[in-house]
Amino acid sequence: MIPETTKDITVEWLNDTLHANGFIKDVSIVSLGHDPIAIGEGFMSDMARLTVAYDRDTLNLPTTMIAKFPTAFESARAVGMQLNIYEKEIRFYQEVAPKSPIRTPGLIYGEVDSTNQRYALLMEDCSYCKQFDQTVGMDYEQTKLAVLKLADFHIRWWNAPELKSFSWLPNPRDPVRQMNLINIFRACWEACTQLEDFRKMLPTGGWEAGLKIYEHYAWLIENVHEHNLTISHTDYRADNMFFDPNTPDDPLIVFDWTNTTVSRGVIDLAYLLAVSLTIDLRRQVEKDIVKCYYQHLIDGGISDYSYDECWTDYLKGLLRSTIIGVVAFSSLDMSDPRGVELQRVGGERWFTSIVDNDATSVLP
């Protein structure tokens, strides 16, 4: 059976598992170390870096790997189970990542046991790469690279027939899923409004914008398109990216695909620019970057999608993705200082972006 937490991973389980799936063949693991990572800020998952030693030297097997299991925080775990994020990420690495033009950490092992609500994901350890600090923010060149790779990914899956074959990918028009999202957003927004730190974080106009989003969130979720859809990461931001210095021609590695869904792809762009850039830089480059993304779509063969439609989708993306921030803020592990700072900075940038663009003007 899949262990319940990363702490429960044993040498015996890891040996049996990796021998069974063929990842290791003629060697065995003799020792195992656990180093918890992403504590607090990684509240939706229980993550650890595993350090392994083999019974003999090998150059082809990793000595470290990342384990990702459901979080032990009950409130966050309940949301994760409700949205099926753990199965989605595992299925993504198994079925979508190998066919995609964007780099992801290499898959070592993935297993789903939905009956017992056990999920396990073992991935390549990319700590040899540079990971950006989202609280500092990305610069223009880093942002442009991330945007062009995002556009390539969206082009690959744009109106792709395979989308219907991924039963685990949520249907944006599924009424059960829609109601889950609406209820989760409303509950988390109401919880956030009781938090002094959340209210203090909001910029001028942010409170009013939040109330309008709250009032119309059902409209945002229920009035979704049925065409020009692609696979969206939905949490596309600096903290979920590595840059590999050893492969300058393709340095971007994107991880944390727990929120993968089918939607208009520009929602990813909205989230990236809103939370991963400083407010000043975002104000300077935002519209140029959106035009760059759109032009890359057109150059990649996407048609029947106007720039005006793209910009409207961008504004709707800012509003819809507010759920990510309020879920995070309302479920925040206050023991982790960086996690607290991440949500404070991200929230301020996010709501400032909504106010700057008068994004709520697209609401009824």
Buried (B, 14 or more C-beta within 10 A) or exposed (E): EBBBBBBEBEBEBBBEBBBEBEBBEEBEBEEBEBEBBBBBBBBBBBBBBBBBEBEEEEEEBBEBBBBBBBBBBEBBBEBBBEBBBBBBBBBBBBBBBEEBEBBBBBBBBBBBEEEEBBBBBBBBBBEEBBBBEBBEBBEEEBBBBBBBBBBBBBBBBBEBEEBEEBEBBBBBEEEEBBEBBBEBBBBBBEBBBEEEBBEEBBBEBBBEBBEBBBEBBBEBBBEBEEEBBBBBBBBBBBBBBBBBEEEEEEBBBBBBBBBBBBBBBBBBBBBBBBBBBBBEBBBEBBEEBBEBBBEBBBEEEBEEBEEEBBBBBBBBBBBBBBBBBBBBBBBBBEEBEBBBEBBBBBBBBBBBBBBBBEBBEBBE
